[in-house]
Amino acid sequence: MSRSALLGNVTAMLRDADFVVSERCAVRPKSFDLAARRGEDLLLLKVLGNIDAFDAITGAEMRRLGNYLSATPMVLGMRTRDEDLKPGVVYFRHGVPVFNPDTAYDLFIEEVPPLIYAAPGGLYVDIDGDLLADERERRGWSLGRLASELGVSRRTVSKYEDGMNASIDVAIQLEELFEQPFSTPVSVLDGADEVHDADPTPQDPEADPEDAHVVTVLTRAGFDMHPTARAPFKAVGEDSGSSEENLLTGHSAFTRSAEKRARIMSSLGEVTRTRSVYFVEKRAKRDSVEGTALVGCDELEAMTDPDDVRDLIRERADEPAD
């Protein structure tokens, strides 16, 4: 299946699951392909045939954007160079959860979260240690008795009851011994942080020197600016005030490419619940592109009141779609 067809299938599946899905980020480079929202669940999705193409730079950016936009980054893919991704299994690349479309269908359509995740050494599940301890004690089994049944040490059983993960084989053994499951779902929509050791959120890349004036003005207006490396927008502006009116920002001359990016930013803004603004070198003949405000850098130079900057962006972003 081509990547384009895979993207189309994923988009259709998300819409069937009642997600609002953004326009595809059809620009290069791009750290993610789609944004999708269902209620308070916001996803940033990268869709790949071969997940080996997902590199560390893209992973770091998706994790940063997930932090700034209160979103879960994830990758949907079919295979690695060596094997197909197994259904029902969550993998990890550069701190981002990865799984195949069948797993996504189970999670989003059937509302059945995955139980298995890949980690160094094989496939594992999380064990409900309290439930295991209760069931062992209800049967009057000692730690040693259960350890003997499983073929592991007493110390290992004690660790299971303290919350240590278990291999698939052990999970199956436990289910057969007690005639009930002890596995707990992987919280994919929370980033699955409980089942892998993710590094702290990577630091922002350096801002483009050409954006210095825009960054200065928006910082003065109360936004904490976070430059991007591969997103369809130049930066995310986190509102440090009380209005929580976060921004997606772009900056360049107003070309056809800039207009395309502004349109994508508008679609992303609707899904991520942010405003979007594109700064152009000279004021354009129009005030917005489908909800993305257009502001000339020459206009910014004349503004000294931070509230005027906010009001201008708000007014133009709220203009009727052209």
Backbone as numpy.savetxt, mean C-alpha at the origin, in Angstrom:
# Nx Ny Nz CAx CAy CAz Cx Cy Cz
-0.56 -14.67 -19.71 -1.41 -13.47 -19.71 -0.53 -12.23 -19.71
-0.86 -11.25 -20.57 -0.09 -10.02 -20.63 -0.32 -9.20 -19.36
0.63 -8.30 -19.09 0.48 -7.46 -17.90 -0.75 -6.56 -18.02
-1.03 -6.08 -19.23 -2.19 -5.22 -19.44 -3.48 -5.98 -19.13
-3.56 -7.23 -19.59 -4.75 -8.04 -19.33 -4.87 -8.33 -17.84
-3.73 -8.60 -17.19 -3.74 -8.85 -15.75 -4.23 -7.62 -14.99
-3.76 -6.44 -15.39 -4.24 -5.20 -14.77 -5.74 -5.04 -14.93
-6.23 -5.36 -16.14 -7.67 -5.26 -16.39 -8.46 -6.20 -15.51
-7.96 -7.42 -15.36 -8.65 -8.41 -14.51 -8.66 -7.98 -13.05
-7.52 -7.46 -12.59 -7.44 -7.01 -11.20 -8.40 -5.84 -10.96
-8.44 -4.91 -11.90 -9.34 -3.76 -11.78 -10.80 -4.22 -11.71
-11.18 -5.15 -12.59 -12.55 -5.65 -12.60 -12.87 -6.37 -11.29
-11.92 -7.16 -10.79 -12.14 -7.89 -9.53 -12.35 -6.91 -8.36
-11.54 -5.86 -8.31 -11.68 -4.88 -7.23 -13.03 -4.18 -7.30
-13.46 -3.83 -8.50 -14.77 -3.17 -8.65 -15.90 -4.12 -8.26
-15.76 -5.40 -8.59 -16.76 -6.38 -8.17 -16.82 -6.48 -6.65
-15.68 -6.19 -6.00 -15.61 -6.24 -4.53 -15.99 -4.90 -3.90
-16.58 -4.01 -4.71 -17.09 -2.72 -4.23 -15.98 -1.73 -3.87
-14.81 -1.88 -4.48 -13.77 -0.87 -4.35 -13.99 0.22 -5.39
-13.68 1.45 -5.01 -13.55 2.54 -5.97 -12.11 2.50 -6.46
-11.92 2.41 -7.77 -10.58 2.20 -8.33 -10.17 3.41 -9.16
-8.94 3.85 -8.98 -8.43 5.01 -9.71 -8.15 4.65 -11.17
-7.91 5.67 -11.93 -7.36 5.50 -13.27 -5.97 4.86 -13.15
-5.59 4.08 -14.16 -4.25 3.49 -14.14 -3.20 4.60 -14.22
-2.11 4.39 -13.51 -1.01 5.35 -13.54 -0.15 5.09 -14.78
-0.66 5.49 -15.91 -0.01 5.18 -17.19 1.09 6.17 -17.53
2.03 6.33 -16.61 3.19 7.19 -16.82 4.41 6.43 -16.29
5.58 6.83 -16.70 6.82 6.20 -16.25 7.76 7.25 -15.70
8.56 6.88 -14.66 8.46 5.64 -13.90 7.27 5.70 -12.95
6.84 4.54 -12.49 5.68 4.53 -11.59 5.89 3.49 -10.51
5.68 3.88 -9.28 5.87 2.97 -8.16 4.65 2.10 -7.92
3.48 2.52 -8.39 2.28 1.71 -8.25 1.39 1.95 -9.45
0.45 1.04 -9.68 -0.41 1.10 -10.86 -1.80 1.63 -10.57
-2.33 1.31 -9.40 -3.70 1.67 -9.07 -3.81 2.04 -7.60
-4.76 2.90 -7.30 -5.21 3.09 -5.92 -6.65 2.62 -5.87
-7.02 1.97 -4.78 -8.39 1.47 -4.65 -8.85 1.65 -3.20
-10.11 2.01 -3.04 -10.65 2.24 -1.70 -11.99 1.53 -1.54
-12.14 0.92 -0.37 -13.44 0.39 0.08 -13.59 0.78 1.54
-14.47 1.74 1.79 -14.61 2.26 3.15 -13.32 2.92 3.59
-12.79 2.47 4.71 -11.55 3.03 5.23 -10.32 2.29 4.73
-10.51 1.22 3.97 -9.38 0.45 3.43 -8.91 1.07 2.13
-7.69 1.57 2.13 -7.08 2.17 0.95 -5.88 1.34 0.54
-5.84 0.93 -0.73 -4.76 0.10 -1.26 -3.97 0.86 -2.31
-2.66 0.67 -2.30 -1.80 1.09 -3.40 -1.26 -0.19 -4.02
-1.61 -0.46 -5.27 -1.33 -1.76 -5.88 -0.35 -1.66 -7.03
0.61 -2.56 -7.01 1.50 -2.80 -8.13 1.14 -4.16 -8.71
0.92 -4.24 -10.02 0.51 -5.48 -10.66 1.60 -5.91 -11.63
2.13 -7.12 -11.42 3.24 -7.63 -12.22 3.00 -9.08 -12.60
3.45 -9.47 -13.78 3.45 -10.87 -14.13 4.52 -11.59 -13.33
5.74 -11.09 -13.40 6.89 -11.64 -12.67 7.29 -10.67 -11.57
7.17 -11.08 -10.32 7.43 -10.16 -9.21 8.91 -9.89 -9.00
9.78 -10.59 -9.74 11.20 -10.28 -9.65 11.49 -8.87 -10.16
10.55 -8.30 -10.93 10.72 -6.93 -11.43 10.48 -5.88 -10.35
10.01 -6.30 -9.20 9.72 -5.36 -8.10 11.01 -5.13 -7.33
11.56 -3.92 -7.44 12.88 -3.66 -6.86 12.78 -2.91 -5.54
13.94 -2.74 -4.90 13.99 -2.14 -3.56 13.56 -0.68 -3.57
13.91 0.06 -4.63 13.55 1.48 -4.70 12.03 1.62 -4.75
11.39 0.79 -5.57 9.93 0.84 -5.67 9.28 0.41 -4.37
9.83 -0.63 -3.74 9.29 -1.08 -2.47 9.36 0.00 -1.40
10.51 0.69 -1.34 10.68 1.76 -0.35 9.67 2.88 -0.60
9.47 3.25 -1.87 8.52 4.32 -2.16 7.09 3.92 -1.81
6.71 2.70 -2.15 5.34 2.26 -1.82 5.11 2.27 -0.31
6.11 1.89 0.44 5.97 1.91 1.90 5.86 3.33 2.44
6.64 4.24 1.87 6.53 5.65 2.29 5.14 6.19 1.97
4.68 5.95 0.74 3.37 6.46 0.35 2.26 5.85 1.19
2.41 4.57 1.53 1.43 3.94 2.41 1.36 4.64 3.75
2.50 5.07 4.25 2.55 5.77 5.53 1.90 7.15 5.42
2.23 7.91 4.38 1.73 9.28 4.26 0.25 9.34 3.90
-0.24 8.31 3.16 -1.62 8.33 2.69 -2.52 7.38 3.50
-1.99 6.79 4.56 -2.74 5.82 5.38 -3.29 4.70 4.50
-2.40 4.14 3.68 -2.78 3.11 2.73 -1.93 1.85 2.95
-2.42 0.73 2.43 -1.68 -0.52 2.45 -1.06 -0.75 1.09
0.28 -0.76 0.98 0.90 -1.11 -0.30 0.87 -2.61 -0.49
0.65 -3.07 -1.69 0.70 -4.50 -1.97 1.00 -4.75 -3.44
1.54 -5.92 -3.71 1.87 -6.33 -5.07 1.05 -7.57 -5.41
0.40 -7.56 -6.56 -0.27 -8.75 -7.08 0.53 -9.25 -8.27
0.89 -10.52 -8.25 1.71 -11.08 -9.32 1.42 -12.54 -9.54
2.02 -13.09 -10.60 1.76 -14.47 -10.97 2.88 -15.42 -10.61
4.13 -14.93 -10.66 5.24 -15.87 -10.55 6.53 -15.14 -10.21
7.53 -15.92 -9.88 8.92 -15.47 -9.86 9.61 -16.13 -11.05
10.89 -15.91 -11.15 11.63 -16.56 -12.25 11.58 -18.07 -12.12
11.51 -18.56 -10.87 11.65 -19.99 -10.62 10.34 -20.73 -10.39
9.28 -20.04 -9.96 8.05 -20.75 -9.63 6.84 -19.83 -9.65
5.68 -20.45 -9.76 4.43 -19.69 -9.65 4.16 -19.38 -8.19
3.50 -18.24 -7.94 3.08 -17.92 -6.57 1.94 -18.84 -6.18
2.02 -19.43 -5.01 1.01 -20.38 -4.57 -0.24 -19.64 -4.08
-1.42 -20.16 -4.42 -2.66 -19.54 -3.90 -2.75 -19.69 -2.39
-3.30 -18.67 -1.75 -3.48 -18.71 -0.31 -2.24 -18.40 0.50
-1.17 -17.98 -0.17 0.10 -17.69 0.51 0.47 -16.23 0.31
0.87 -15.56 1.39 1.38 -14.19 1.32 2.91 -14.24 1.31
3.49 -13.58 0.32 4.94 -13.47 0.22 5.32 -12.03 0.58
6.60 -11.76 0.66 7.05 -10.40 0.95 8.24 -10.06 0.08
8.22 -8.85 -0.49 9.35 -8.32 -1.21 9.59 -6.89 -0.72
10.77 -6.65 -0.20 11.16 -5.31 0.25 10.14 -4.71 1.22
9.61 -5.57 2.11 8.69 -5.12 3.14 7.26 -4.95 2.69
6.94 -5.35 1.45 5.58 -5.19 0.91 4.96 -6.56 0.70
3.71 -6.79 1.17 3.06 -8.08 0.94 2.77 -8.32 -0.54
2.97 -9.56 -0.95 2.82 -9.97 -2.35 1.97 -11.24 -2.39
1.00 -11.32 -3.30 0.25 -12.56 -3.47 -0.37 -12.60 -4.85
-0.90 -13.76 -5.20 -1.41 -13.91 -6.56 -2.89 -13.51 -6.64
-3.43 -13.36 -7.86 -4.81 -12.88 -8.01 -5.84 -13.80 -7.37
-5.58 -15.12 -7.33 -6.54 -16.02 -6.67 -6.65 -15.70 -5.18
-5.52 -15.42 -4.55 -5.53 -15.04 -3.14 -6.27 -13.72 -2.95
-6.05 -12.78 -3.90 -6.75 -11.50 -3.84 -8.26 -11.70 -3.98
-8.66 -12.60 -4.86 -10.10 -12.89 -5.03 -10.69 -13.43 -3.73
-9.99 -14.37 -3.12 -10.48 -14.92 -1.84 -10.59 -13.83 -0.78
-9.60 -12.94 -0.74 -9.57 -11.89 0.28 -10.65 -10.84 0.06
-10.76 -10.35 -1.17 -11.62 -9.20 -1.44 -13.06 -9.59 -1.83
-13.24 -10.68 -2.54 -14.58 -11.10 -2.97 -15.21 -12.05 -1.95
-14.46 -13.10 -1.61 -14.99 -14.10 -0.69 -14.80 -13.70 0.78
-13.98 -12.69 1.02 -13.66 -12.21 2.37 -13.07 -13.32 3.23
-12.20 -14.11 2.59 -11.46 -15.17 3.29 -9.98 -14.80 3.25
-9.43 -14.32 4.36 -8.03 -13.89 4.36 -7.08 -15.09 4.31
-5.88 -14.90 3.80 -4.91 -15.99 3.76 -4.42 -16.34 5.16
-4.03 -17.60 5.32 -3.51 -18.08 6.60 -2.01 -18.34 6.54
-1.47 -18.51 5.35 -0.09 -18.97 5.18 0.77 -17.82 4.66
1.99 -17.75 5.14 2.92 -16.77 4.61 4.30 -17.39 4.43
5.02 -16.86 3.47 6.36 -17.35 3.16 7.38 -16.55 3.96
8.35 -17.25 4.49 9.45 -16.64 5.23 10.68 -17.51 4.98
11.88 -17.01 5.30 13.07 -17.83 5.10 12.90 -19.21 5.74
13.09 -20.25 4.93 12.97 -21.61 5.45 11.69 -22.32 5.05
10.71 -21.59 4.50 9.50 -22.27 4.06 8.23 -21.49 4.27
7.13 -22.23 4.45 5.81 -21.65 4.62 5.37 -21.83 6.07
4.73 -20.79 6.61 4.39 -20.78 8.03 2.97 -20.27 8.25
2.46 -20.52 9.44 1.19 -19.94 9.89 1.40 -19.38 11.29
0.57 -18.43 11.65 0.55 -17.93 13.02 -0.40 -18.80 13.84
0.04 -19.16 15.03 -0.75 -20.02 15.90 -1.40 -19.18 17.01
-2.68 -19.45 17.26 -3.36 -18.84 18.42 -2.88 -19.57 19.66
-1.84 -19.03 20.30 -1.20 -19.69 21.42 -2.10 -19.89 22.62
-2.95 -18.90 22.89 -3.87 -19.02 24.04 -4.85 -20.17 23.84
-5.38 -20.27 22.62 -6.33 -21.34 22.32 -5.64 -22.70 22.43
-4.41 -22.78 21.91 -3.67 -24.03 21.98 -3.44 -24.44 23.44
-3.02 -23.49 24.27 -2.78 -23.80 25.69 -4.06 -24.24 26.38
-5.17 -23.57 26.06 -6.45 -23.94 26.68 -6.86 -25.36 26.30
-6.70 -25.70 25.01 -7.10 -27.03 24.55 -6.19 -28.12 25.13
-4.89 -27.83 25.21 -3.96 -28.81 25.80 -4.32 -29.07 27.27
-4.57 -28.00 28.00 -4.89 -28.16 29.42 -6.26 -28.82 29.62
-7.20 -28.54 28.73 -8.53 -29.15 28.83 -8.42 -30.67 28.70
-7.48 -31.12 27.89 -7.28 -32.56 27.72 -6.39 -33.15 28.82
-5.82 -32.27 29.61 -4.93 -32.76 30.65 -3.57 -33.19 30.14
-3.19 -32.65 28.99 -1.90 -32.99 28.41 -0.83 -32.05 28.96
0.33 -32.60 29.25 1.47 -31.79 29.63 2.15 -31.25 28.39
3.05 -30.28 28.58 3.85 -29.79 27.46 4.63 -30.94 26.83
5.13 -31.84 27.70 5.90 -32.97 27.19 5.07 -33.92 26.35
3.81 -34.14 26.75 2.93 -35.03 25.97 2.68 -34.45 24.58
2.35 -33.17 24.51 2.10 -32.56 23.20 3.39 -32.52 22.38
4.51 -32.25 23.03 5.78 -32.23 22.32 6.07 -33.59 21.70
5.78 -34.65 22.45 6.00 -36.01 21.94 5.11 -36.30 20.74
3.85 -35.86 20.81 2.92 -36.07 19.70 3.39 -35.35 18.43
3.98 -34.17 18.61 4.41 -33.36 17.47 5.82 -33.69 17.01
6.57 -34.36 17.86 7.95 -34.66 17.52 8.86 -33.46 17.65
8.55 -32.58 18.63 9.36 -31.38 18.87 9.70 -31.34 20.36
10.45 -30.34 20.77 10.81 -30.21 22.18 9.72 -29.52 22.98
9.77 -29.71 24.33 8.84 -29.01 25.21 9.00 -27.50 25.05
10.22 -27.06 24.88 10.49 -25.62 24.70 9.79 -25.07 23.46
9.79 -25.88 22.41 9.14 -25.44 21.17 7.63 -25.31 21.37
7.02 -26.28 22.04 5.58 -26.20 22.32 5.28 -24.97 23.16
6.12 -24.70 24.14 5.93 -23.52 24.98 5.98 -22.25 24.14
6.88 -22.23 23.14 6.97 -21.06 22.26 5.73 -20.93 21.38
5.18 -22.07 20.92 3.93 -22.00 20.16 2.85 -21.33 21.00
2.78 -21.71 22.26 1.74 -21.15 23.13 2.02 -19.70 23.49
3.27 -19.27 23.31 3.62 -17.86 23.54 3.44 -17.03 22.26
3.06 -17.69 21.16 2.78 -16.94 19.93 3.77 -17.14 18.81
4.72 -18.07 18.95 5.67 -18.31 17.86 4.95 -18.96 16.68
5.38 -18.63 15.45 4.76 -19.23 14.28 5.12 -20.71 14.18
4.41 -21.41 13.30 4.64 -22.84 13.13 4.66 -23.18 11.64
5.36 -24.25 11.31 5.38 -24.69 9.92 4.00 -25.24 9.53
3.77 -25.37 8.23 2.51 -25.92 7.76 2.30 -27.33 8.31
3.35 -28.12 8.33 3.23 -29.51 8.82 2.77 -29.54 10.28
3.36 -28.68 11.12 2.97 -28.65 12.53 1.52 -28.19 12.67
1.13 -27.17 11.88 -0.26 -26.68 11.95 -1.25 -27.79 11.60
-0.90 -28.58 10.58 -1.78 -29.69 10.19 -1.84 -30.74 11.29
-0.68 -31.05 11.89 -0.66 -32.00 13.00 -1.53 -31.55 14.16
-1.43 -30.27 14.50 -2.24 -29.74 15.60 -3.73 -29.85 15.30
-4.09 -29.52 14.05 -5.49 -29.59 13.66 -6.02 -31.02 13.75
-5.18 -31.99 13.35 -5.60 -33.39 13.40 -5.68 -33.89 14.84
-4.75 -33.47 15.69 -4.74 -33.91 17.09 -5.96 -33.41 17.86
-6.29 -32.13 17.65 -7.34 -31.51 18.45 -8.66 -31.35 17.68
-8.62 -31.75 16.39 -9.81 -31.68 15.54 -10.36 -30.27 15.44
-9.47 -29.31 15.38 -9.85 -27.92 15.16 -8.61 -27.12 14.73
-8.82 -26.04 13.98 -7.67 -25.24 13.53 -7.19 -24.29 14.63
-5.90 -23.98 14.58 -5.32 -23.00 15.50 -4.67 -21.83 14.75
-4.74 -21.87 13.41 -4.09 -20.84 12.60 -4.89 -19.55 12.64
-4.20 -18.43 12.64 -4.86 -17.12 12.60 -4.56 -16.45 11.27
-5.50 -15.66 10.72 -5.32 -15.05 9.41 -4.17 -14.03 9.39
-3.61 -13.86 8.21 -2.61 -12.82 7.98 -3.34 -11.51 7.71
-3.03 -10.47 8.47 -3.74 -9.18 8.34 -3.17 -8.38 7.17
-3.52 -8.82 5.97 -2.95 -8.20 4.77 -3.31 -6.72 4.67
-4.54 -6.38 5.04 -4.99 -4.99 4.89 -4.36 -4.06 5.92
-3.64 -4.62 6.86 -2.85 -3.80 7.79 -1.37 -3.90 7.48
-1.05 -4.42 6.29 0.35 -4.53 5.89 1.01 -5.83 6.30
0.28 -6.69 7.03 0.81 -7.98 7.48 2.07 -7.81 8.31
2.16 -6.72 9.04 3.37 -6.44 9.81 3.64 -7.47 10.90
2.59 -8.14 11.35 2.78 -9.06 12.47 3.51 -10.34 12.07
3.68 -10.59 10.78 4.28 -11.86 10.36 5.61 -11.69 9.63
6.16 -10.49 9.60 7.49 -10.34 9.01 8.20 -9.17 9.66
9.49 -9.21 9.58 10.32 -8.18 10.20 10.60 -7.08 9.18
9.75 -6.07 9.17 9.93 -4.96 8.24 10.83 -3.90 8.86
11.69 -3.34 8.07 12.53 -2.24 8.53 11.66 -1.00 8.75
12.16 0.00 9.48 11.41 1.26 9.62 11.14 1.88 8.25
10.12 2.74 8.19 9.79 3.39 6.93 11.01 4.09 6.35
11.36 3.80 5.09 12.55 4.42 4.49 12.45 5.94 4.46
13.59 6.60 4.50 13.62 8.05 4.46 13.22 8.56 3.07
12.73 9.81 3.04 12.36 10.43 1.78 13.59 10.62 0.89
13.39 10.56 -0.43 14.48 10.94 -1.33 14.70 12.45 -1.29
15.81 12.88 -1.84 16.07 14.32 -1.92 15.08 14.98 -2.88
14.64 16.18 -2.53 13.73 16.92 -3.40 14.48 17.42 -4.63
13.78 17.49 -5.74 14.35 18.07 -6.96 14.65 19.54 -6.70
15.88 19.99 -6.97 16.22 21.40 -6.73 15.27 22.38 -7.43
14.72 21.96 -8.58 13.80 22.83 -9.31 12.48 23.03 -8.57
12.22 22.17 -7.59 10.97 22.28 -6.83 11.14 23.07 -5.54
12.33 23.61 -5.31 12.65 24.23 -4.03 11.66 25.34 -3.67
11.32 26.19 -4.64 10.43 27.30 -4.33 9.04 26.80 -3.95
8.53 25.82 -4.69 7.21 25.27 -4.40 7.19 24.63 -3.01
8.25 23.87 -2.70 8.34 23.22 -1.39 8.36 24.27 -0.27
9.11 25.34 -0.48 9.21 26.40 0.53 7.85 27.04 0.79
7.13 27.36 -0.29 5.83 28.02 -0.14 4.83 27.10 0.56
4.79 25.83 0.15 3.83 24.91 0.77 4.20 24.60 2.21
5.48 24.54 2.50 5.91 24.33 3.89 5.47 25.51 4.75
5.62 26.72 4.22 5.20 27.92 4.93 3.67 27.91 5.14
2.95 27.27 4.19 1.49 27.21 4.28 1.01 26.10 5.22
1.96 25.35 5.81 1.58 24.37 6.83 1.59 22.92 6.39
2.30 22.62 5.28 2.37 21.24 4.81 3.77 20.67 5.04
3.81 19.43 5.53 5.08 18.70 5.61 5.26 17.99 4.27
6.27 18.40 3.51 6.42 17.93 2.15 7.32 16.69 2.08
6.82 15.67 1.37 7.54 14.41 1.21 7.76 14.15 -0.28
8.97 14.39 -0.78 9.24 14.15 -2.20 9.09 12.67 -2.55
8.77 12.40 -3.81 8.68 11.03 -4.31 9.76 10.80 -5.36
9.98 9.53 -5.67 10.97 9.19 -6.69 10.33 8.66 -7.96
9.23 7.90 -7.80 8.65 7.23 -8.97 7.13 7.35 -9.06
6.55 8.18 -8.26 5.09 8.32 -8.28 4.66 9.24 -9.42
3.37 9.24 -9.78 2.88 10.15 -10.81 2.83 11.60 -10.35
3.17 11.84 -9.08 3.18 13.19 -8.53 4.56 13.43 -7.91
4.92 14.71 -7.75 6.25 15.06 -7.27 6.40 14.89 -5.77
5.31 15.11 -5.02 5.41 15.06 -3.56 4.04 14.86 -2.95
4.05 14.40 -1.70 2.85 14.37 -0.88 3.01 15.44 0.18
2.01 16.30 0.31 2.03 17.32 1.35 1.09 16.92 2.48
1.66 16.58 3.64 0.83 16.24 4.80 0.46 17.53 5.53
-0.82 17.71 5.74 -1.30 18.91 6.39 -0.95 18.86 7.88
-0.13 19.77 8.31 0.27 19.79 9.72 -0.72 20.57 10.58
-1.73 21.15 9.94 -2.77 21.86 10.69 -3.91 20.95 11.07
-5.05 21.52 11.35 -6.18 20.74 11.84 -7.12 20.28 10.73
-6.95 20.82 9.52 -7.92 20.52 8.47 -7.67 19.18 7.79
-6.46 18.62 7.96 -6.11 17.34 7.35 -6.40 17.34 5.86
-6.02 18.40 5.20 -6.27 18.55 3.77 -4.97 18.23 3.02
-4.61 16.96 2.96 -3.35 16.56 2.35 -3.36 16.81 0.85
-2.17 16.94 0.29 -2.01 17.30 -1.12 -1.16 16.30 -1.88
-1.52 16.08 -3.14 -0.62 15.48 -4.11 -0.17 16.62 -5.01
1.14 16.77 -5.22 1.62 17.93 -5.97 2.46 17.51 -7.17
2.36 18.30 -8.21 3.20 18.15 -9.40 3.82 19.49 -9.74
4.83 19.48 -10.61 5.50 20.72 -10.96 6.29 20.54 -12.25
5.97 21.35 -13.26 6.71 21.36 -14.53 6.08 22.42 -15.41
6.61 22.56 -16.61 5.92 23.37 -17.61 4.62 22.65 -17.98
3.63 23.42 -18.43 2.33 22.81 -18.73 2.35 22.26 -20.15
2.69 20.98 -20.25 2.75 20.26 -21.52 1.65 19.21 -21.56
1.57 18.48 -22.67 0.59 17.39 -22.73 0.89 16.33 -21.68
2.17 16.09 -21.45 2.55 15.13 -20.41 2.11 15.61 -19.03
2.28 16.91 -18.78 1.86 17.47 -17.49 0.34 17.37 -17.33
-0.38 17.63 -18.42 -1.84 17.53 -18.36 -2.27 16.09 -18.04
-1.57 15.12 -18.65 -1.88 13.71 -18.38 -1.63 13.36 -16.91
-0.50 13.85 -16.37 -0.20 13.60 -14.97 -1.23 14.26 -14.06
-1.63 15.47 -14.41 -2.64 16.17 -13.60 -3.95 15.40 -13.58
-4.30 14.81 -14.72 -5.54 14.03 -14.78 -5.44 12.78 -13.90
-4.30 12.11 -13.96 -4.09 10.94 -13.11 -4.11 11.34 -11.64
-3.47 12.47 -11.31 -3.46 12.95 -9.93 -4.87 13.21 -9.43
-5.73 13.73 -10.30 -7.11 13.98 -9.91 -7.83 12.68 -9.55
-7.64 11.66 -10.40 -8.26 10.37 -10.13 -7.72 9.77 -8.83
-6.42 9.85 -8.64 -5.82 9.34 -7.40 -6.33 10.13 -6.18
-6.47 11.44 -6.34 -6.93 12.27 -5.25 -8.33 11.89 -4.79
-9.20 11.55 -5.75 -10.56 11.15 -5.39 -10.54 9.87 -4.54
-9.66 8.94 -4.90 -9.61 7.67 -4.19 -8.89 7.81 -2.84
-7.80 8.58 -2.82 -7.03 8.73 -1.58 -7.57 9.81 -0.66
-8.60 10.53 -1.13 -9.22 11.61 -0.35 -8.21 12.73 -0.06
-7.50 13.11 -1.08 -6.58 14.23 -1.00 -6.91 15.22 -2.11
-6.48 16.46 -1.93 -6.53 17.42 -3.02 -5.29 17.23 -3.88
-5.36 17.69 -5.12 -4.20 17.63 -5.99 -3.99 18.99 -6.65
-2.71 19.36 -6.78 -2.37 20.65 -7.38 -1.13 20.48 -8.24
-1.18 21.07 -9.42 -0.03 21.01 -10.33 0.48 22.44 -10.53
1.75 22.63 -10.16 2.36 23.95 -10.32 3.05 24.03 -11.68
2.69 25.08 -12.42 3.27 25.29 -13.74 4.10 26.57 -13.70
5.03 26.69 -14.62 5.95 27.82 -14.58 5.23 29.16 -14.74
4.29 29.20 -15.66 3.48 30.40 -15.87 2.03 30.02 -15.80
1.21 30.94 -15.30 -0.21 30.61 -15.14 -0.80 30.12 -16.44
-1.52 28.97 -16.36 -2.15 28.39 -17.54 -3.44 29.15 -17.86
-3.99 28.88 -19.05 -5.22 29.53 -19.46 -6.44 28.93 -18.77
-6.24 27.87 -18.03 -7.33 27.22 -17.31 -6.95 27.10 -15.85
-7.93 26.87 -15.01 -7.69 26.83 -13.57 -7.50 25.43 -13.02
-7.93 24.41 -13.78 -7.83 23.04 -13.26 -7.87 22.05 -14.40
-7.48 20.82 -14.08 -7.60 19.68 -14.99 -8.35 18.59 -14.23
-9.64 18.49 -14.51 -10.50 17.48 -13.89 -10.35 17.42 -12.37
-10.25 18.59 -11.76 -10.18 18.65 -10.30 -8.79 18.86 -9.74
-7.75 18.75 -10.56 -6.40 19.09 -10.12 -6.19 20.58 -10.37
-5.95 21.33 -9.30 -5.75 22.77 -9.44 -4.48 23.05 -10.23
-4.52 24.06 -11.09 -3.33 24.54 -11.80 -2.95 25.89 -11.22
-1.73 26.00 -10.74 -1.26 27.24 -10.12 0.08 27.61 -10.73
0.19 28.85 -11.18 1.45 29.32 -11.75 2.45 29.68 -10.67
3.72 29.33 -10.91 4.76 29.70 -9.95 4.88 31.22 -9.86
4.54 31.91 -10.95 4.57 33.37 -10.91 3.49 33.90 -9.96
2.37 33.18 -9.82 1.34 33.56 -8.86 1.83 33.38 -7.43
2.56 32.28 -7.20 3.07 32.02 -5.86 3.99 33.13 -5.37
4.79 33.65 -6.28 5.75 34.68 -5.90 5.07 35.91 -5.33
3.83 36.15 -5.76 3.12 37.34 -5.30 2.36 37.12 -3.99
2.40 35.90 -3.46 1.63 35.58 -2.27 2.52 35.59 -1.03
2.07 36.29 -0.01 2.82 36.34 1.24 2.05 35.70 2.39
0.74 35.57 2.22 -0.11 34.99 3.27 -0.32 33.51 2.98
0.12 32.60 3.87 -0.07 31.16 3.65 -1.52 30.77 3.41
-2.45 31.45 4.08 -3.86 31.12 3.88 -4.31 31.40 2.46
-3.69 32.41 1.82 -4.04 32.71 0.42 -3.65 31.55 -0.49
-2.52 30.91 -0.18 -2.09 29.75 -0.98 -3.10 28.62 -0.84
-3.50 28.33 0.38 -4.49 27.28 0.60 -5.82 27.60 -0.09
-6.26 28.85 0.05 -7.54 29.23 -0.55 -7.50 29.10 -2.07
-6.38 29.49 -2.68 -6.27 29.42 -4.13 -6.33 27.97 -4.61
-5.61 27.09 -3.94 -5.62 25.67 -4.31 -7.02 25.10 -4.16
-7.66 25.43 -3.05 -8.99 24.91 -2.76 -10.00 25.39 -3.81
-9.95 26.67 -4.13 -10.91 27.23 -5.09 -10.75 26.59 -6.47
-9.51 26.44 -6.91 -9.30 25.90 -8.25 -9.56 24.40 -8.31
-9.24 23.68 -7.24 -9.51 22.26 -7.21 -11.00 21.98 -7.20
-11.79 22.93 -6.67 -13.24 22.75 -6.60 -13.96 23.28 -7.84
-13.20 23.77 -8.83 -13.83 24.23 -10.07 -14.51 23.05 -10.77
-15.60 23.32 -11.50 -16.26 22.23 -12.25 -15.25 21.60 -13.23
-15.39 20.28 -13.43 -14.47 19.56 -14.32 -14.56 20.13 -15.73
-13.35 20.24 -16.38 -13.36 20.79 -17.74 -13.45 19.67 -18.77
